[in-house]
């Protein structure tokens, strides 16, 4: 960066957007200058907390289209519904803006690949957030993996009962996407730890309600990695699920790691060691700080757009497997 700070516009008013706005407004290298949301009254109320002397006036935009074209905005941060990510990224790049977008960059693989190449051709910064790689769980897993010997089996399960299921975009096919595309981090954590995938087999079930919403979804996916490792992912949410679970299990020839929530055990012959990990609090702030360090100092980021793209390709193979009922070679 040439100037002392970068001007930031944030699209979205939800949980991730708030954490982004908090982080940017507290860092002297950035100025939060604009916010856009779906509902104007909610966006105005959201922006009010960031009206300080330091940031001067945070402009409330009538639409994301207005924000990406505004001359005061240098960096566009996209924290809204999955289905709009690609469209906004494309528009932001067309207006010469740098971009930070929450995963997935697109619900379509070809479009994601095109956008990554487009940003490169315009010499613009594009970062796809994957804060799961910054989490204490992920770092602890990486630390202990070498102790397990050859790893042959992994199981990763995230089940979230919700009754009643919310009528939100996260419970729609159109806006959330295929479960492992919308929840791309479940795959990305495994791929970052264990490498390339050779085959994918996936099964999904949805319980429908009114209009575009479903009340529940449940997905099971089996990955065979090039190393020979077998991994299973269970992902589910909604009304027909009864027991919450956040479990990560790794089995190796010399030991095992098993995490239930924030508590885990490291198991070897004659030894069982308890492991506690930190909560996921502060990860968006950490990601934001790393983005600014990259922009101002050239510090390497922890993930590349190409790595996110590869995971998206694996997720799309899972989607195809579920649709046609066969194992897909990646």
N, C-alpha and C positions, 0 to 999 in steps of 0.2 A: 504494500500500500504506500502511496505517495503522501497522503495527508495524515494527520495525527489520529483521526478516527474515521470509522465507516458508518454511513447512515443506513439504518435497517428498517425494513417494513415487514410486519408479521401478518400472515393470513391465517385466521382461526382465532377462536376465543375459548377453546377448551383447555383441558389439563396440560397438554404438552405446550400449547401456545402460551399459557400463563408462565410456565417454567422458563420458556425461551425469553419472554419479555422481561421477567425478573433478572435473568442472567445478563441480558444485553444492557438493561438500564443500570446495572450495578458495575459495569466494566467501563473504564475510562476510554477504552479503544473503540467503543461503539456508541451510537446515538439512536435510540428508538424514536423514529420520526413518523411512522404511520402504521395503522392497524385496520384490517378489513375482516368482517365477519358476515354471517348469513343474515342476522337480524340487527338492524340499525340501532334499536334501543339497547339491546344487549351489548353491542359493540361499544356504544358511547359509555355505558356504565363500566365496561371492562377497561376502557382506555383511561378513565378518570384517575385510577390509582397510579398511573404513570405520568400525570401532569405535574412535573416538578420544575423548579428553576433550572436544574441541570439539563433536563431534557427539553425544556421550553414546552412548546405545544406539540403533543402527539396528535397528528391529524387522523381523524376517523374517515376512512374512505367508504364510499357508497358500494363499492364492489372490488373484487380482487383485480378485475381488469383495470380499474383506475389506479390501484396501488402499483401494479407492475409497470405501468407506463409513466408513473410520476417521476419528474426529473430529480427530486430530492432523495429518492431511494436508490441506493447502490447495491444492497444485498437484500434479496427476497427470501423470507423464511416461510415454508409451506407446512402448516400444521392443521390441515382440515381433512375432509373426507378422501379416502383412497382414490375414488373414481375420478377426482378432479386433479390429482397430482400431475399427471402427464400434461394435461392441457395448460396448467399454470406454468409448469417448467418451460414448456415450449414458448409461451408468451413472454415470460421473463427473459429468456435467452434472446428472443427477437428484439427486445428493448435494451439489450446490452447489460443485463443485471447478472451479478453473481447469485448463486442459488444454494440454499440448504433446504432439503426436503426430507420429511419423515418417510421411512420405508412403507410401502414399495414406491419406487419412482413412477411406476405404471402397473396396471393390471395385465398388460400385454407385453410379452418378451420383445417382439420386434420393435415396438414403439420405445421401450426402455433403451434398447441398443442404439436406436436412432438418436435419441435425446443425448445420450452420453457422447456420441460422436459429434453431435451438433455443438455441444458446449466446448469440446476440444477445438473444433474448427474456428470458433469465435474467440478462443483463448479466454474463456470465462470459467470461473471456479464453480464446480458442482460437487456437493457433498450429500450423500445419502446416509442419514442417521442410522446407526446400529448400536445403540447404547448397551445392548446385551453383552457386547464384547468388553465393555468397561466394568461390568458388574463384579462384585466380590465373588459370586458363585463361579463365574467364568474364569477369573484369575486364579481362584483356588483349584479349580479343575485342572487348569494348565500346569500349575505348580506340582500337583500330585501324580499326573499321568505317567511320568517317567518311572514312578515307583511300582507301577502295576504290571510291568512286563508287556508282553504282546496282548493287546486289547481285542477281544473277540465279540463283545456284546454290549450294547448301550440301549437304555430305555429312558425316554424323556416324556413325561406326562404332565399336562396342565389342563385341569378340569375346573370349571367355574360354574357352579349352579347359580341360577338367577330366576327367582320366582316372585312376582311375574317378570318375564323377560322384558327389557326396556324396548320401546318402539323407537329405536335409534338406528342410524345408518350402519352401525356395527352388526346389526341383525338383518342385513339385506344382502342378496346376491349382487345386485347392481353396484352398490357403493362400497361394500367391504371386499368383494371378490371371493374367489375360492379360498377356503379356510387357511391353507398353508401359504397362500399368496398374501392375504390380508394380515396374517400372523407370521410373517416371513422370518422373524427372529428365531422361531422354533427350529427351522431348518438351518439358519445361518450359524447358530451357535455350534451345531454338530459339524458343519462343513469347515468352519474355522479351526476346529479342534482336530478333525480326522481326515480332511482332504477331499479328493474328488469322489463322486458317486458314479457307480456303474449302472445299477438298475433301481427302479422305483416301482412299488406296488401299493396302491392306495384304495381305500374304501371309505365312503362318506354316507351319512344319513342326515336328512333334515326333517324336522317336524314343522309343517306349514301352519300359518295363521292367516290373518287377513291381508289382502292386497300384496305388497312386495315383502312384507316382513315374515321371518320365520321365528318360531318360539324357541327352537333348540337346534343345535347341530352337533354332530359327533364324527370325528375323523380318526382313522388309524392308517398309518403309512409305514411301510417297511422299506428301508434303504439298505442296499448292499454297496459298500464302499470298495474302491479299487484295491484297497489293502486286504480285503476279505472280511473286514468288520461288518457285522450285522447290527443295524439300529432300528428301533421301533419308536414312533412318535404317536402319542395319543393326545388329541386336542378336542375339547368340547366345552360348550357353554349353553346355558338356558334352563328351561323349566323341567325337562325330563331327566336331568342329572341331579343326583342326590348327595354326593359326597365330594367336597372340594379336595383337589390334590395338586400339588406342585412338587414333582419328584424327578430326580435325575439319578440314574443308576449306571455305573460303569463297571464291567466285569473284565478283569485281566488274568493272565496266567499266574501272576504273582500277588494278586490282591484285588480288592474292590473298593469303590467309592459309592456311597449311597447318601443322597441328600433328600430330606423331606423338609420343604420350606427353607428356613435359614439354618437348620440343624442337620449335620451330617456325621457320618462315621467313615473312617479309613480302616479297612480290614485287611490284615495279613495273618499268616499262620502264627498263632500264639499272641497276637496283638490286635486290639481294637482301640482306635484313638478317636475321641470325639472332636468334631470340628464345628465351630460356629462361624457364620459368615455375616457380613454387614447387610443392612437393608439396601434397597435400590435407590434410596433417597440421594439426590444430588447428581444423578447421572446426566440429566439434561444440561445442568450447569457445567459439568465437566466437559461434555461434548462441545458446548458453546465456547468454552475457554480454548479448547483445542482448535476449533475453527478459526478463532481470532489469532491465535499464535501462528497458525499456518498462513493466514492472510498477511500478517505483518512481519513475520520472521522467517517464513518458509519452513517451519517445523513440520515434519511429515505427519500425516494423519494416521489414525489407527485402522482405517478401512478405506478401500478404494471403490469407486463406482463399478468397476469391472467385477470386483468380488461380490458386490450386491447383485449384479446382473447374473452371475453364474448361479447364485442361490435362487433367483427368480426363475431361471431355466429349469432347475430341479423341481421347484414348486409347480411349474407348468406341466412337467412330466407327471407329477402326482395327479394333477387335475385330469390329464388325458387318461391316465391309468384308471381313475375312478369312473370316468365316462364310458370307456370301452371295455373295462373289466379284464385287462391283461397287464402283465408286467411290461414296463417301458424301459428301453435302453436309453440312457441319457446321452 
